[in-house]
């Protein structure tokens, strides 16, 4: 019996991205997100810290 397709509300973010984007674009987006996540350091927001 063939697998039935999942409804989008039951899909993970990764599954939705694979369904929406072309495989080459999906891979480039994953690489870019990984690059941004690795280089990202939490920054303190001076506006938020001054409101006490």
mmCIF file of the C-alpha atoms, coordinates in Angstrom:
data_MODEL
# 
_entry.id   MODEL 
# 
loop_
_atom_site.group_PDB 
_atom_site.id 
_atom_site.type_symbol 
_atom_site.label_atom_id 
_atom_site.label_alt_id 
_atom_site.label_comp_id 
_atom_site.label_asym_id 
_atom_site.label_entity_id 
_atom_site.label_seq_id 
_atom_site.pdbx_PDB_ins_code 
_atom_site.Cartn_x 
_atom_site.Cartn_y 
_atom_site.Cartn_z 
_atom_site.occupancy 
_atom_site.B_iso_or_equiv 
_atom_site.pdbx_formal_charge 
_atom_site.auth_seq_id 
_atom_site.auth_comp_id 
_atom_site.auth_asym_id 
_atom_site.auth_atom_id 
_atom_site.pdbx_PDB_model_num 
ATOM 1  C CA . UNK A 1 1  ? 0.000  0.000  0.000  1.00 0.00 ? 1  UNK A CA 1 
ATOM 2  C CA . UNK A 1 2  ? 1.482  3.406  -0.970 1.00 0.00 ? 2  UNK A CA 1 
ATOM 3  C CA . UNK A 1 3  ? 2.073  5.992  1.716  1.00 0.00 ? 3  UNK A CA 1 
ATOM 4  C CA . UNK A 1 4  ? -0.523 8.704  1.928  1.00 0.00 ? 4  UNK A CA 1 
ATOM 5  C CA . UNK A 1 5  ? 0.625  12.308 1.873  1.00 0.00 ? 5  UNK A CA 1 
ATOM 6  C CA . UNK A 1 6  ? 0.707  14.167 5.166  1.00 0.00 ? 6  UNK A CA 1 
ATOM 7  C CA . UNK A 1 7  ? -1.495 17.171 5.669  1.00 0.00 ? 7  UNK A CA 1 
ATOM 8  C CA . UNK A 1 8  ? 0.620  20.337 6.025  1.00 0.00 ? 8  UNK A CA 1 
ATOM 9  C CA . UNK A 1 9  ? -0.588 20.885 9.605  1.00 0.00 ? 9  UNK A CA 1 
ATOM 10 C CA . UNK A 1 10 ? 0.977  17.522 10.509 1.00 0.00 ? 10 UNK A CA 1 
ATOM 11 C CA . UNK A 1 11 ? 4.320  18.204 8.788  1.00 0.00 ? 11 UNK A CA 1 
ATOM 12 C CA . UNK A 1 12 ? 7.512  19.364 10.428 1.00 0.00 ? 12 UNK A CA 1 
ATOM 13 C CA . UNK A 1 13 ? 9.192  22.547 9.253  1.00 0.00 ? 13 UNK A CA 1 
ATOM 14 C CA . UNK A 1 14 ? 11.792 20.472 7.405  1.00 0.00 ? 14 UNK A CA 1 
ATOM 15 C CA . UNK A 1 15 ? 9.111  18.441 5.588  1.00 0.00 ? 15 UNK A CA 1 
ATOM 16 C CA . UNK A 1 16 ? 7.245  21.587 4.535  1.00 0.00 ? 16 UNK A CA 1 
ATOM 17 C CA . UNK A 1 17 ? 10.444 23.182 3.245  1.00 0.00 ? 17 UNK A CA 1 
ATOM 18 C CA . UNK A 1 18 ? 11.201 20.059 1.190  1.00 0.00 ? 18 UNK A CA 1 
ATOM 19 C CA . UNK A 1 19 ? 7.669  20.108 -0.249 1.00 0.00 ? 19 UNK A CA 1 
ATOM 20 C CA . UNK A 1 20 ? 7.763  23.817 -1.135 1.00 0.00 ? 20 UNK A CA 1 
ATOM 21 C CA . UNK A 1 21 ? 11.303 24.501 -2.367 1.00 0.00 ? 21 UNK A CA 1 
ATOM 22 C CA . UNK A 1 22 ? 13.328 22.965 -5.177 1.00 0.00 ? 22 UNK A CA 1 
ATOM 23 C CA . UNK A 1 23 ? 15.936 20.545 -3.712 1.00 0.00 ? 23 UNK A CA 1 
ATOM 24 C CA . UNK A 1 24 ? 18.904 22.727 -4.775 1.00 0.00 ? 24 UNK A CA 1 
ATOM 25 C CA . UNK A 1 25 ? 17.359 25.870 -3.285 1.00 0.00 ? 25 UNK A CA 1 
ATOM 26 C CA . UNK A 1 26 ? 16.386 23.971 -0.135 1.00 0.00 ? 26 UNK A CA 1 
ATOM 27 C CA . UNK A 1 27 ? 20.000 22.849 0.365  1.00 0.00 ? 27 UNK A CA 1 
ATOM 28 C CA . UNK A 1 28 ? 21.331 26.392 -0.160 1.00 0.00 ? 28 UNK A CA 1 
ATOM 29 C CA . UNK A 1 29 ? 18.816 27.746 2.351  1.00 0.00 ? 29 UNK A CA 1 
ATOM 30 C CA . UNK A 1 30 ? 19.806 25.093 4.906  1.00 0.00 ? 30 UNK A CA 1 
ATOM 31 C CA . UNK A 1 31 ? 23.479 25.969 4.412  1.00 0.00 ? 31 UNK A CA 1 
ATOM 32 C CA . UNK A 1 32 ? 22.771 29.694 4.844  1.00 0.00 ? 32 UNK A CA 1 
ATOM 33 C CA . UNK A 1 33 ? 20.719 29.119 7.995  1.00 0.00 ? 33 UNK A CA 1 
ATOM 34 C CA . UNK A 1 34 ? 23.454 26.912 9.448  1.00 0.00 ? 34 UNK A CA 1 
ATOM 35 C CA . UNK A 1 35 ? 26.040 29.578 8.639  1.00 0.00 ? 35 UNK A CA 1 
ATOM 36 C CA . UNK A 1 36 ? 23.963 32.285 10.316 1.00 0.00 ? 36 UNK A CA 1 
ATOM 37 C CA . UNK A 1 37 ? 23.245 30.159 13.385 1.00 0.00 ? 37 UNK A CA 1 
ATOM 38 C CA . UNK A 1 38 ? 26.930 29.344 13.905 1.00 0.00 ? 38 UNK A CA 1 
ATOM 39 C CA . UNK A 1 39 ? 28.058 32.962 13.625 1.00 0.00 ? 39 UNK A CA 1 
ATOM 40 C CA . UNK A 1 40 ? 25.227 34.354 15.690 1.00 0.00 ? 40 UNK A CA 1 
ATOM 41 C CA . UNK A 1 41 ? 25.927 35.449 19.244 1.00 0.00 ? 41 UNK A CA 1 
ATOM 42 C CA . UNK A 1 42 ? 23.202 36.798 21.494 1.00 0.00 ? 42 UNK A CA 1 
ATOM 43 C CA . UNK A 1 43 ? 23.362 40.572 21.609 1.00 0.00 ? 43 UNK A CA 1 
ATOM 44 C CA . UNK A 1 44 ? 22.014 42.526 24.515 1.00 0.00 ? 44 UNK A CA 1 
ATOM 45 C CA . UNK A 1 45 ? 19.569 45.147 23.409 1.00 0.00 ? 45 UNK A CA 1 
ATOM 46 C CA . UNK A 1 46 ? 20.532 48.448 25.022 1.00 0.00 ? 46 UNK A CA 1 
ATOM 47 C CA . UNK A 1 47 ? 16.982 49.748 24.585 1.00 0.00 ? 47 UNK A CA 1 
ATOM 48 C CA . UNK A 1 48 ? 15.513 46.926 26.620 1.00 0.00 ? 48 UNK A CA 1 
ATOM 49 C CA . UNK A 1 49 ? 18.116 47.057 29.385 1.00 0.00 ? 49 UNK A CA 1 
ATOM 50 C CA . UNK A 1 50 ? 17.633 50.809 29.940 1.00 0.00 ? 50 UNK A CA 1 
ATOM 51 C CA . UNK A 1 51 ? 13.903 50.455 30.729 1.00 0.00 ? 51 UNK A CA 1 
ATOM 52 C CA . UNK A 1 52 ? 13.887 49.453 34.375 1.00 0.00 ? 52 UNK A CA 1 
# 
